[in-house]
Amino acid sequence: MGTAHQLQQSPPSAPVLLDEYFVKQLAAFNAMTRALREAGIEILSLMQHDNRIYIRTEDSDLVKSNFLSEIRGMRYRTTDRVTHNVVTIRGVDVAWLTPVKEQDQ
């Protein structure tokens, strides 16, 4: 006969309290993630702590065609050979990278 093993239980952890702002932001972030996927937009990275969703460059036109009336801000920043494009939709930043185009000399 085998011996009975007692399982050690962890002490109960303290409940996690989420403030109202975080709950609303997380709900908006999750809803935007679902909306992008439903529009056929491939998500590359979810950065919830930055409130930013990265998509494929090829899908940026889908963002514009599906969410144009909801875009509240557009920002661009070029570093080295890449432009970081960001639009704010429903309070969430949607971003993609594009290569810098060299001008003909």
PLY file of the C-alpha trace (Angstrom):
ply
format ascii 1.0
element vertex 105
property float x
property float y
property float z
element edge 104
property int vertex1
property int vertex2
end_header
0.00 0.00 0.00
1.17 3.47 -0.81
1.42 6.19 1.75
-0.88 9.16 1.72
0.77 12.43 0.82
-0.46 15.63 2.30
-0.72 18.53 -0.08
0.55 21.77 1.27
-1.76 24.63 0.58
-0.50 28.13 0.00
-1.81 30.73 2.36
-4.69 32.64 0.79
-3.42 35.58 -1.20
-4.79 39.06 -0.74
-7.46 40.03 -3.26
-6.27 42.14 -6.15
-8.00 45.48 -6.36
-8.12 47.21 -9.70
-8.82 50.90 -9.85
-11.66 52.11 -12.04
-9.37 53.80 -14.59
-7.36 50.61 -15.15
-10.51 48.52 -15.58
-11.89 50.93 -18.21
-8.55 51.09 -20.02
-8.21 47.30 -20.06
-11.77 46.91 -21.37
-11.09 49.42 -24.17
-7.79 47.70 -25.00
-9.42 44.26 -25.20
-12.34 45.58 -27.26
-9.97 47.27 -29.73
-7.96 44.06 -30.03
-11.13 42.15 -30.92
-12.27 44.84 -33.38
-8.92 44.79 -35.19
-8.98 41.02 -35.50
-12.59 41.07 -36.72
-11.51 43.54 -39.43
-8.89 41.04 -40.63
-5.94 42.99 -39.20
-3.06 40.87 -37.96
-1.74 41.87 -34.56
2.01 41.57 -34.06
2.29 42.69 -30.46
0.07 43.74 -27.57
1.65 46.26 -25.19
-1.11 46.72 -22.62
1.14 48.63 -20.20
1.73 51.21 -22.99
-1.88 51.00 -24.22
-0.50 50.19 -27.68
-1.24 47.50 -30.26
1.29 46.85 -33.04
-0.01 45.65 -36.39
1.58 44.60 -39.68
2.53 47.46 -41.98
0.49 45.84 -44.76
-2.66 46.16 -42.63
-2.42 49.92 -42.08
-4.77 50.54 -45.03
-7.34 48.26 -43.37
-7.12 50.38 -40.22
-7.80 53.51 -42.24
-10.69 51.99 -44.19
-12.35 50.31 -41.19
-11.76 52.93 -38.48
-11.27 56.24 -40.32
-14.16 57.99 -38.58
-12.82 56.89 -35.18
-9.20 57.98 -35.57
-8.57 60.75 -33.05
-4.87 61.34 -33.44
-2.10 60.57 -35.90
1.58 60.76 -35.01
4.76 59.90 -36.89
8.34 59.67 -35.67
11.29 58.75 -37.87
14.36 57.17 -36.35
17.20 55.97 -38.54
15.53 54.11 -41.42
12.13 53.45 -39.84
9.03 55.58 -39.30
6.93 54.72 -36.27
3.27 55.45 -37.17
0.64 55.72 -34.43
-3.09 56.43 -34.55
-5.42 56.60 -31.56
-8.71 54.76 -31.94
-11.21 54.40 -29.08
-8.53 55.56 -26.65
-6.01 52.90 -27.73
-2.86 53.51 -29.77
-2.52 51.36 -32.90
1.01 51.41 -34.31
3.03 50.08 -37.24
6.50 50.60 -38.67
7.33 51.67 -42.21
10.73 51.93 -43.86
11.95 55.42 -44.66
11.86 56.07 -48.37
15.09 57.38 -49.80
14.67 60.35 -52.11
16.16 60.13 -55.55
19.33 62.22 -55.80
0 1
1 2
2 3
3 4
4 5
5 6
6 7
7 8
8 9
9 10
10 11
11 12
12 13
13 14
14 15
15 16
16 17
17 18
18 19
19 20
20 21
21 22
22 23
23 24
24 25
25 26
26 27
27 28
28 29
29 30
30 31
31 32
32 33
33 34
34 35
35 36
36 37
37 38
38 39
39 40
40 41
41 42
42 43
43 44
44 45
45 46
46 47
47 48
48 49
49 50
50 51
51 52
52 53
53 54
54 55
55 56
56 57
57 58
58 59
59 60
60 61
61 62
62 63
63 64
64 65
65 66
66 67
67 68
68 69
69 70
70 71
71 72
72 73
73 74
74 75
75 76
76 77
77 78
78 79
79 80
80 81
81 82
82 83
83 84
84 85
85 86
86 87
87 88
88 89
89 90
90 91
91 92
92 93
93 94
94 95
95 96
96 97
97 98
98 99
99 100
100 101
101 102
102 103
103 104
